[in-house]
Every structure is written in structure tokens, then in C-alpha cells.
Amino acid sequence: MSSIEIKKIGITKLDTDAVVNAANTGLWKGGGVCGYIFADAGSEKMTAACQKIGHCDEGSAVITPGFNLPAKYVIHAVGPRWSGGDNNEPKLLYSAYKQSLLLAKENGLHSIGFPLISAGIFGYPKDKAWKKAIQACNDFIKNNSDYDIKIIFAVLDEEILAMGEDALKEIVGD
């Protein structure tokens, strides 16, 4: 049975089929979550795999091996930079989650770990980011009832964890 949960854990520690990197359009090593994923996966191997792909549009996602991570794969999802909310940011953020989940399904992956995409250096307000993230994941589960997937959000901060749990209760229920 499919599920959504939130854990206080570093994303690179998740033993899931895939983890999601909050990527940039050039797929180069960035800061924050992206930097940790590249470092723990093996920067040279991950950089080479990403350079081979070359680019990923905002709201889209691509997949590479997980290399040295416990996760078999890394799905690189590009969320939008926040610029006030009137430039398709909600639609692009929703799409980044949806495309990640579709890639997971296409590759037969049944567990996936997400960060809170766009809520770090891209500046998306955390409460709005949570609502869009949970909505996208919940919609995917509803629209793919024939496919079991365990969705885990990995966070490091108690306040962000609490915000996520509130959004989960609001959108999914108990």
C-alpha cells in the first residue's frame, strides 16, 4: 500500500530505491541537499553522469545511478526559484514532484526519498512548498492506485518537520 511519511534524517542516509536531488537546470553540483548528494554519491561519478545528460528544465526530472549512496538511483528534480508566486512557481514545483514520481514508476522503483524541493536556496516559502509537495504526492498515489510506492520526506529541522506533518494532516488526513 502506498504511503507518505516525513522523517528527521539526512536524505543520503535513506535506504530507498531512489532519492531525489533538488537540482539546478545545469545538473551541476550545488549547495545544500544537492551538494550532500553529490559528495556522498561520489562527486566525480555523479558529475560525469549529470554532464552526460547535460540539462533538465524547471519542473522536470532526470535519473542517474546512486553510485555510493544506499539508494540505487538519484532522481534530479528541478524546482523553481521563488520570485513572488506569479511566475508559475506552484505549477513548476508540483510538476517537479510529479515527474520524479513518474520516473520512479517507469523504472519500477517502489520507495523514494524527497527533500523539500525549492525551499532552500531557491527561496520557496516552506509552508507553501510543503502543501505543493504533499498535494503532488497524494495526487500521484490517487492517480496510480495500481502502483505501490513508499514516499519519504527527509528533513533535518524540527520546525520544518512539524510544518510538513501539518500539511500532511491537512491534505491526506490521519
Buried (B, 14 or more C-beta within 10 A) or exposed (E): EBEBEBBEBBBBBBEBBBBBBBBBEEBEBBEEBBEBBBEBBBBEBBBEBBEEEEEBEBBBBBBBBBBEBEBBBBBBBBBBBBEEEEEBBBEBBBBBBBBBBBBBBEEEBBBBBBBBBBBBBBBBEBBBBBBBBBBBBBBBBEEBEEBEBBBBBBBEEEEBBEBBBBBBEEBBEE
